[in-house]
Amino acid sequence: MPLIPEFPKIDDSMIQVLAPDGTVVREDFLPNWDEARLREVYKEMILIRRADKKFTNLQRTGRSGTYPSMEGQEATQMGMIYGIKRDDWIFPAFRELAACYLHGVPLEKIYLYWMGDEWGSNYEANALPVSIPVGSHPLHAVGTGWAFRLQNKPHITVSFFSDGATSEGALYEAINFAPVVQSRTVFCCQNNGWAISTPTNKQTAAATLAQKAVAGGLRNIRVDGNDIFAMYAVAREAAELARQNIPVFIEAMTYRLGNHTTSDDSGKYRSKEEEEDARTRDPILRLQKYLAAQKIWTPEFAKECEEAADAAISKAVEAAENTKQNPDDIFDYHYEKITPPLAQQKEELKKFL
């Protein structure tokens, strides 16, 4: 039985496999992962959570620039990446540490980028650079997915964005155009409840964000984005539909546990009660409860994962901070030939240094 209906869906039901208490509510959509794979998934989730927290510490001590935490959204991004292939292309927004890392972007490059060095966007993975303008990159994903269809290539594109992007006109252009050209694209909307300080119910009167795709003729589905198993099941099916030239819109219900960025204070617009309630649905806690019931998770295993994560993170941070920077790069990559004003500024900087 398919998860994603053939006709556009407008109700507010949500696909869930693993409940917040760690119990299985849909046996038919459990992934066929053995114990070794389940351990690896948990280990990767711990690494991503701790790598994310490290950014905040770095920013607070002046070793990194402003950073948008993704704490709480690990399962959405991990499940999506697990459901596609490495030679597919992803189009991140700016809160996609997990998606980028799991799709092949070296952790040290991610740190380097947020430390202010654009060479952090120079890597071999099939992931476009971070896109700060909200809602602009889904158009690029649609265009690339269209090109894959025209070239008869098996690849698909995945565009990641959050609820705030669904208030932008560019996204509507993308979801309108994708079915027309049969673009091989999956739209992954991470509904984390807040567009900076604006809650979803202040952005739209629509019952769901998934139904915003209906007018464009897109297949759509709503899923518990804090459920790694449900997200994986939906992602796999969406990816296969996209390979058949059928674009899909996924609304993953999750929650941004941290601040919008390190320059934000969510306590000014969110209640402690809301945040505490959201933490009961934490994707790591949910997976931990399931693994404990399967006699896989133990405190010793958790400590092993944390120590391995910290070692990998320390190595990545050290590599990023020891990357040699060339001040000429600030000027040399704007135009094919440097302009006189930039040439003058370049010389002035050299003298200053």
Buried (B, 14 or more C-beta within 10 A) or exposed (E): EEBBEEEBBEEEEBBBBBBBEBEBBBEEBBBEBEEEEBBEBBBBBBBBBBBBBBBBEBBEEEBBBEBBBBBBBBBBBBBBBBBBEEEBBBBBBBBBBBBBBBBBBBBBBBBBBBBEBEBBBEBEBBBBBBBEEBBBBBBBBBBBBBBBBEEEEEBBBBBBBBBBBBBBEBBBBBBBBBBEBBBBBBBBBBBBBBBEEEEBEEBBEBEBBBBBBBEBBBBBBBBBBBBBBBBBBBBBBBBBBBBEBBBBBBBBBBBBBBBBBBEBEBEEBBEEEBBEEBEEBBBBBBBBBBBBEEEBBEEEBBEBBBEBBBEBBEEBBEBBBEBEEEEEEBBEEEEEEBEEEBEEBBEEEEEEE
